[in-house]
Amino acid sequence: MLTCAFGDRGATLIPRASNRTACRRKGGKGPLKWPLGPQRDLGSQGRAPCSLQKRHFVDQRRVLVRGGRGGDGASCFHSEPRKEFGGPDGGDGGSGGHVILKVDRQVKSLSSVLSRYQGCDGEDGGRKNCSGRNGALLYVRVPVGTLVKEGGQVLADLSHPGAEYVAALGGAGGKGNRFFLANDNRAPVTCTPGQPGQERVLLLELKTVAHAGMVGFPNAGKSSLLRAISNARPAVASYPFTTLNPHVGVVHYEDHQQVAVADIPGIVRGAHQNRGLGLAFLRHIERCPFLLFVVDLSVPEPWVQLDDLKAELEMYEPGLSRRPHAVVANKVDLPQARARLPQLQARLGQAPIALSAATGENLEELLQRLKELHDDHVAVELEQGRQPLRW
């Protein structure tokens, strides 16, 4: 499981009252029967407390899901004054509740997803042909862009708000003795038990992370840049591989637009072959609509970094390096760094965004270019009839 610091503002808790009603003991009497672990995200009535909103960013989660067990059928006979043997009237048991994954655009991370979910059991059948109540559906809120995998096979790609996937089916309810009434058997006593719910181990993988992905070699200053333009606070140090997990920051504009920027851990040569941090984080770039290539102007040949970055992306997925992007030349405040700008510009054929994340020099140009890339992306999505990702 991969984690990194991020405040998940969309985490919600289940109203306990609804779960207590749905998960009583079979027959509707006795103390409450709680499933495996605390139940969350059955509804979206209110927000989690502040202590629960400050969670780590989680992009992978292995989950055990189990549907609710079906209620047992009843074996009983109708009886009333002057009619002692009125025939069988045992009702069927209720079906167990399903466990359903549902996309909620307010959820940004898999941090609110628990490791186990147990659906609610169905109630037993009763007298007078009364069927047991079905178990309540258990909804698990997941972010947009969640992949559901089992045994290495992709079962569902939940890429639209409101999309649902039935992760585990509830068990069928048992049959009461009324079901077995026949011409040759007028007083059946047979009834069947409820069936257990489906049990599966699923891997949830989050691929849609942000609008823009910052791509660069270790120690290029990506984390410092993210701290400078957003409210994210990734760790910053003077040694490579400071960032070992993806961080997401949100840039707020005056027109109330919000652009999410992901700081992808440093890519090394051979990342497409799973070297370094490898494929674990290259997949986050796959669904970023546009990219920010961050190069270090303090190295002797910064254009070599850019060529290597594009080559790694291209070998991971053809066409990935040709997505809309901007080239950011960081650390322009260091000695000899500004002298390399003309050479970098000549090789690119256009002027890069030269800035310093440490001093804040020329950050306005980056923010303006970032907004242009976002506006172009929104226009293309609307033109093609798709709903753009909103943070």
Backbone torsions as a table, in degrees:
resi	resn	phi	psi	omega
1	MET	NA	133.2	-176.6
2	LEU	-107.3	129.1	-177.6
3	THR	-131.7	152.9	170.8
4	CYS	-158.9	161.3	-170.6
5	ALA	-67.1	128.2	176.0
6	PHE	-167.5	138.9	178.9
7	GLY	-88.7	112.1	-179.6
8	ASP	-87.1	95.6	-176.0
9	ARG	-75.5	-13.6	-175.6
10	GLY	-93.5	5.1	-178.1
11	ALA	-65.4	136.0	178.9
12	THR	-130.3	157.8	177.5
13	LEU	-113.0	153.8	176.6
14	ILE	-76.3	136.8	169.3
15	PRO	-62.5	123.3	-175.0
16	ARG	-63.5	-30.4	-175.9
17	ALA	-61.6	-41.7	-178.3
18	SER	-66.3	-36.2	-178.6
19	ASN	-74.0	-34.4	178.6
20	ARG	-64.9	-38.0	-179.8
21	THR	-67.2	-38.1	-172.4
22	ALA	-82.7	-20.1	-169.8
23	CYS	-118.9	37.6	176.1
24	ARG	-74.4	165.4	177.6
25	ARG	-60.9	156.0	-179.8
26	LYS	-57.8	134.5	-176.7
27	GLY	97.0	-10.4	176.2
28	GLY	79.8	9.6	-178.8
29	LYS	-122.7	164.1	175.6
30	GLY	90.8	179.1	-178.0
31	PRO	-67.2	164.5	-178.3
32	LEU	-67.9	144.3	178.5
33	LYS	-109.5	108.3	-177.9
34	TRP	-89.8	136.3	176.7
35	PRO	-71.8	-172.7	-179.8
36	LEU	-64.6	117.6	175.2
37	GLY	74.5	164.5	176.9
38	PRO	-68.3	141.3	-177.6
39	GLN	-92.3	134.8	-178.5
40	ARG	-135.4	160.3	170.4
41	ASP	65.7	27.2	170.7
42	LEU	-70.9	-26.6	179.6
43	GLY	-145.5	-175.6	-179.5
44	SER	-127.8	40.7	-178.5
45	GLN	-88.5	87.6	177.2
46	GLY	96.5	169.6	-175.6
47	ARG	-104.8	163.9	175.4
48	ALA	-73.4	157.6	174.6
49	PRO	-60.1	161.8	-177.3
50	CYS	-58.4	-34.8	-178.5
51	SER	-66.0	-25.0	179.4
52	LEU	-92.9	-16.2	-179.9
53	GLN	-75.3	-27.8	-178.6
54	LYS	-85.6	80.9	-177.4
55	ARG	-114.0	166.9	176.2
56	HIS	-79.9	153.1	175.6
57	PHE	-78.6	122.0	-178.0
58	VAL	-119.9	127.4	-178.1
59	ASP	-112.0	0.6	177.3
60	GLN	-145.9	141.5	178.3
61	ARG	-152.9	128.7	173.3
62	ARG	-95.4	126.1	-170.5
63	VAL	-127.3	132.5	170.5
64	LEU	-95.0	118.7	179.4
65	VAL	-117.0	138.8	-177.9
66	ARG	-140.7	123.6	177.9
67	GLY	-69.7	158.4	179.4
68	GLY	-69.7	151.4	178.6
69	ARG	-79.7	143.3	177.4
70	GLY	-73.1	149.6	178.6
71	GLY	-73.2	154.1	179.9
72	ASP	-78.3	147.4	172.6
73	GLY	-74.1	154.6	-177.6
74	ALA	-101.5	146.6	175.2
75	SER	-120.2	103.1	-179.1
76	CYS	-154.9	168.2	-175.9
77	PHE	-128.9	148.0	180.0
78	HIS	-71.0	137.4	179.6
79	SER	-145.8	135.6	177.1
80	GLU	-153.4	167.2	-179.1
81	PRO	-56.2	136.0	179.6
82	ARG	63.2	13.4	175.4
83	LYS	-149.3	74.7	-171.2
84	GLU	-70.0	-38.1	-177.6
85	PHE	-112.1	87.2	-175.4
86	GLY	-96.5	7.3	178.7
87	GLY	99.6	167.0	-178.0
88	PRO	-71.5	140.6	177.0
89	ASP	-141.9	29.0	178.1
90	GLY	-76.0	127.6	-177.9
91	GLY	-85.7	165.5	178.9
92	ASP	-80.2	153.5	175.3
93	GLY	-77.9	154.6	178.6
94	GLY	-77.4	155.1	178.7
95	SER	-75.5	149.8	176.2
96	GLY	-72.8	154.4	-178.4
97	GLY	-78.0	143.9	176.4
98	HIS	-79.5	158.2	169.2
99	VAL	-107.3	119.9	-171.7
100	ILE	-122.6	130.7	172.5
101	LEU	-87.4	129.4	-178.0
102	LYS	-132.3	133.8	-178.2
103	VAL	-77.7	129.7	176.3
104	ASP	-126.8	118.5	-175.2
105	ARG	-69.7	-13.6	176.5
106	GLN	-79.1	-15.9	178.7
107	VAL	-91.8	127.2	-175.3
108	LYS	-109.6	-8.9	-173.9
109	SER	-146.7	164.8	175.8
110	LEU	-89.2	12.8	-176.6
111	SER	-66.8	-26.6	-179.4
112	SER	-85.2	-4.2	179.8
113	VAL	-84.9	127.3	-179.9
114	LEU	-81.6	170.5	-178.7
115	SER	-84.3	-16.7	180.0
116	ARG	-141.5	141.2	174.9
117	TYR	-136.2	132.7	178.8
118	GLN	-120.9	121.4	177.4
119	GLY	-69.3	160.1	-179.1
120	CYS	-77.6	139.9	-179.8
121	ASP	-74.9	152.2	172.3
122	GLY	-79.8	155.3	179.7
123	GLU	-82.8	155.3	177.5
124	ASP	-69.2	156.4	173.7
125	GLY	-68.8	160.7	-177.6
126	GLY	-127.1	-174.7	178.1
127	ARG	-72.3	170.1	177.7
128	LYS	57.2	38.2	176.7
129	ASN	59.7	27.4	179.6
130	CYS	-83.6	121.4	176.7
131	SER	-80.7	148.8	177.8
132	GLY	-71.2	155.3	179.5
133	ARG	-72.9	139.0	176.3
134	ASN	-68.9	148.9	176.0
135	GLY	-67.4	143.7	-178.8
136	ALA	-67.5	147.3	175.9
137	LEU	-71.5	137.6	179.1
138	LEU	-106.8	113.5	-179.4
139	TYR	-97.9	129.2	176.8
140	VAL	-109.2	117.3	-177.3
141	ARG	-79.1	128.5	179.3
142	VAL	-129.9	158.8	-179.2
143	PRO	-75.2	165.2	172.7
144	VAL	-64.9	136.4	178.8
145	GLY	88.7	25.5	179.0
146	THR	-88.7	129.0	174.0
147	LEU	-96.6	135.4	177.5
148	VAL	-107.9	119.8	-176.5
149	LYS	-124.0	150.5	174.0
150	GLU	-145.5	118.2	-179.1
151	GLY	63.3	32.9	-179.7
152	GLY	82.5	-4.1	-179.7
153	GLN	-101.5	134.8	178.9
154	VAL	-79.6	118.5	-179.7
155	LEU	-91.6	-34.4	-176.8
156	ALA	-155.8	145.9	174.6
157	ASP	-119.2	99.9	-175.8
158	LEU	-88.3	87.4	-172.6
159	SER	-111.1	5.5	-179.2
160	HIS	-129.7	141.4	177.6
161	PRO	-58.6	134.7	-179.9
162	GLY	88.9	-8.3	179.6
163	ALA	-64.9	144.5	-177.3
164	GLU	-128.0	152.9	174.2
165	TYR	-144.2	126.4	179.1
166	VAL	-78.0	106.7	-175.9
167	ALA	-79.0	-35.9	-179.9
168	ALA	-148.5	129.5	-179.8
169	LEU	-84.0	142.9	174.3
170	GLY	-76.0	154.7	-179.5
171	GLY	-74.2	153.1	179.1
172	ALA	-74.3	146.5	177.7
173	GLY	-74.5	151.7	178.2
174	GLY	-74.8	163.2	-178.8
175	LYS	-96.3	136.4	174.8
176	GLY	-79.2	169.8	-176.5
177	ASN	-69.4	-16.3	174.4
178	ARG	-61.4	-32.8	-178.6
179	PHE	-64.0	-28.3	-174.1
180	PHE	-95.8	10.7	177.1
181	LEU	-66.8	129.9	-179.4
182	ALA	-145.9	169.4	-179.1
183	ASN	-63.1	-34.3	-178.8
184	ASP	-94.1	3.7	178.3
185	ASN	-147.0	90.4	-174.8
186	ARG	-86.7	-8.7	-179.3
187	ALA	-137.1	64.1	-179.4
188	PRO	-70.6	143.3	175.9
189	VAL	-111.6	-0.7	-176.3
190	THR	-76.3	136.0	170.2
191	CYS	-142.9	158.3	-175.5
192	THR	-115.5	148.9	177.6
193	PRO	-79.2	162.6	176.0
194	GLY	-71.9	153.6	-178.9
195	GLN	-88.8	146.4	176.6
196	PRO	-68.7	154.4	179.0
197	GLY	-76.2	162.5	178.2
198	GLN	-67.5	139.7	180.0
199	GLU	-123.6	128.6	-177.4
200	ARG	-143.7	153.3	172.3
201	VAL	-112.9	114.0	-175.2
202	LEU	-113.4	150.3	173.9
203	LEU	-109.5	117.6	176.2
204	LEU	-96.8	128.0	-176.7
205	GLU	-129.9	125.1	-178.8
206	LEU	-95.2	120.7	179.7
207	LYS	-109.0	-32.3	177.6
208	THR	-81.6	110.3	-174.2
209	VAL	-109.4	-50.1	-172.5
210	ALA	-157.3	174.3	175.0
211	HIS	-70.9	-48.9	-175.8
212	ALA	-116.6	140.0	176.2
213	GLY	-114.2	125.7	177.7
214	MET	-87.4	119.9	-176.1
215	VAL	-115.6	132.3	179.5
216	GLY	-173.6	168.7	177.2
217	PHE	-76.7	163.2	177.3
218	PRO	-56.9	143.0	177.4
219	ASN	67.1	24.2	176.7
220	ALA	-83.5	-9.8	178.9
221	GLY	96.6	22.0	-178.6
222	LYS	-66.8	-43.1	-179.3
223	SER	-65.3	-41.5	177.4
224	SER	-62.6	-37.9	179.4
225	LEU	-67.2	-40.3	178.8
226	LEU	-65.4	-37.9	176.6
227	ARG	-65.1	-32.8	-176.1
228	ALA	-75.1	-29.8	-173.7
229	ILE	-107.4	-7.4	-176.0
230	SER	-141.0	-175.4	179.0
231	ASN	-93.2	5.6	178.5
232	ALA	-73.5	151.6	-178.8
233	ARG	-132.3	66.6	175.2
234	PRO	-71.8	160.4	179.3
235	ALA	-68.7	140.8	-180.0
236	VAL	-128.9	130.1	177.8
237	ALA	-151.0	171.1	-174.6
238	SER	-91.6	16.2	179.2
239	TYR	-121.4	156.2	-179.3
240	PRO	-66.5	161.8	177.5
241	PHE	58.4	37.1	172.8
242	THR	-65.5	-40.7	179.1
243	THR	-91.2	115.1	179.0
244	LEU	-108.3	-7.7	179.9
245	ASN	-137.7	150.4	-179.3
246	PRO	-68.2	138.9	175.0
247	HIS	-116.8	147.1	179.3
248	VAL	-123.6	128.1	174.8
249	GLY	-121.9	152.1	-177.7
250	VAL	-114.7	126.1	177.7
251	VAL	-95.7	123.6	-178.6
252	HIS	-101.5	131.2	178.7
253	TYR	-108.9	165.0	-175.6
254	GLU	-67.2	-25.5	178.6
255	ASP	-87.1	18.6	176.3
256	HIS	70.8	11.3	172.8
257	GLN	-77.8	148.3	179.3
258	GLN	-128.9	128.1	179.8
259	VAL	-117.6	122.1	179.6
260	ALA	-89.9	131.1	-179.0
261	VAL	-120.9	129.2	-179.1
262	ALA	-105.0	130.1	173.9
263	ASP	-92.2	100.2	-179.4
264	ILE	-81.6	134.6	177.8
265	PRO	-54.1	153.0	-173.0
266	GLY	-54.5	135.8	178.7
267	ILE	-96.6	138.9	178.1
268	VAL	-116.1	167.3	176.7
269	ARG	-63.2	131.1	-176.8
270	GLY	89.4	14.0	-179.7
271	ALA	-63.4	-31.4	179.4
272	HIS	-67.0	-16.4	175.3
273	GLN	-99.3	18.1	178.1
274	ASN	70.0	27.9	173.6
275	ARG	-83.6	154.6	-176.7
276	GLY	64.1	-131.4	175.7
277	LEU	-84.9	-16.9	163.3
278	GLY	52.5	-138.4	-170.5
279	LEU	-67.8	-19.3	-177.4
280	ALA	-59.5	-27.7	-177.4
281	PHE	-118.5	-14.8	174.4
282	LEU	-63.3	-27.9	-179.5
283	ARG	-65.8	-24.6	178.6
284	HIS	-69.3	-32.0	179.7
285	ILE	-71.1	-24.5	-173.2
286	GLU	-58.0	-35.4	-177.7
287	ARG	-110.4	15.3	171.2
288	CYS	-80.2	122.0	-176.7
289	PRO	-61.0	-33.4	178.7
290	PHE	-144.1	162.0	-170.4
291	LEU	-125.3	156.6	171.0
292	LEU	-122.0	108.4	176.6
293	PHE	-83.8	116.7	-178.2
294	VAL	-105.0	118.2	178.5
295	VAL	-115.5	153.7	-177.2
296	ASP	-97.5	111.9	-179.3
297	LEU	-72.3	-11.9	-178.2
298	SER	-80.6	-12.3	177.8
299	VAL	-83.4	158.3	-175.3
300	PRO	-60.3	-40.5	-176.5
301	GLU	-129.6	82.0	-177.6
302	PRO	-65.6	-25.3	179.9
303	TRP	-67.7	-24.9	176.0
304	VAL	-66.6	-37.8	176.1
305	GLN	-58.4	-44.7	-178.6
306	LEU	-63.9	-43.1	178.8
307	ASP	-62.6	-41.2	-179.9
308	ASP	-67.2	-39.1	178.9
309	LEU	-62.7	-46.5	179.6
310	LYS	-64.8	-36.4	179.0
311	ALA	-65.1	-41.0	179.2
312	GLU	-64.8	-42.5	178.8
313	LEU	-65.3	-38.9	-178.4
314	GLU	-67.9	-36.9	178.5
315	MET	-74.4	-26.1	176.2
316	TYR	-74.4	-45.6	177.9
317	GLU	-150.0	115.8	-179.4
318	PRO	-58.1	132.7	-180.0
319	GLY	92.0	-8.8	-177.7
320	LEU	-67.2	-36.9	-178.2
321	SER	-74.2	-13.6	-178.0
322	ARG	-96.2	10.4	175.7
323	ARG	-69.5	160.5	176.3
324	PRO	-53.3	134.3	-174.6
325	HIS	-155.7	170.7	172.7
326	ALA	-136.2	145.7	178.9
327	VAL	-101.4	122.4	-178.7
328	VAL	-109.5	120.1	177.0
329	ALA	-98.9	104.6	-174.4
330	ASN	-93.0	165.5	177.3
331	LYS	66.0	38.7	179.7
332	VAL	-69.4	-14.7	-178.8
333	ASP	-79.7	-12.1	-177.9
334	LEU	-79.9	155.1	179.0
335	PRO	-59.9	143.7	178.4
336	GLN	69.4	-6.2	-177.7
337	ALA	-73.0	-43.9	-178.2
338	ARG	-65.5	-27.4	-179.8
339	ALA	-68.3	-19.7	-178.9
340	ARG	-88.9	-6.2	-179.0
341	LEU	-61.1	-46.6	-179.8
342	PRO	-59.3	-38.7	179.0
343	GLN	-66.8	-41.7	178.7
344	LEU	-64.8	-39.9	179.2
345	GLN	-65.8	-39.6	179.6
346	ALA	-63.7	-38.2	-179.4
347	ARG	-75.9	-30.2	179.0
348	LEU	-80.6	-29.4	-173.8
349	GLY	82.5	3.1	177.5
350	GLN	-154.1	162.0	-177.4
351	ALA	-80.0	126.8	174.3
352	PRO	-75.4	168.1	176.5
353	ILE	-86.5	99.3	-178.9
354	ALA	-86.5	123.0	-176.9
355	LEU	-151.6	175.8	175.2
356	SER	-132.9	114.2	178.2
357	ALA	-68.8	-26.4	-178.0
358	ALA	-73.4	-41.3	-176.9
359	THR	-100.0	-12.8	-178.4
360	GLY	83.5	10.8	-179.0
361	GLU	-68.1	127.8	172.8
362	ASN	64.4	27.0	176.2
363	LEU	-69.6	-25.3	-179.1
364	GLU	-62.3	-37.5	179.1
365	GLU	-64.8	-39.8	177.7
366	LEU	-64.0	-44.3	-179.4
367	LEU	-63.7	-37.7	178.3
368	GLN	-66.9	-43.8	179.0
369	ARG	-65.7	-37.2	178.4
370	LEU	-63.2	-40.6	178.6
371	LYS	-67.9	-37.5	177.2
372	GLU	-62.5	-43.5	178.4
373	LEU	-63.0	-39.6	179.6
374	HIS	-67.4	-43.6	179.8
375	ASP	-63.8	-40.3	177.1
376	ASP	-63.0	-40.6	179.0
377	HIS	-63.8	-43.6	179.7
378	VAL	-63.3	-40.7	179.8
379	ALA	-63.5	-41.4	179.8
380	VAL	-66.2	-42.7	-179.9
381	GLU	-63.1	-43.8	179.6
382	LEU	-67.4	-35.9	179.0
383	GLU	-65.3	-33.2	179.9
384	GLN	-90.4	7.9	175.9
385	GLY	77.8	18.9	179.0
386	ARG	-108.0	151.9	178.4
387	GLN	-86.1	119.0	-179.4
388	PRO	-67.6	153.3	178.3
389	LEU	-67.8	125.0	177.8
390	ARG	-116.4	134.2	-176.3
391	TRP	-92.1	NA	NA
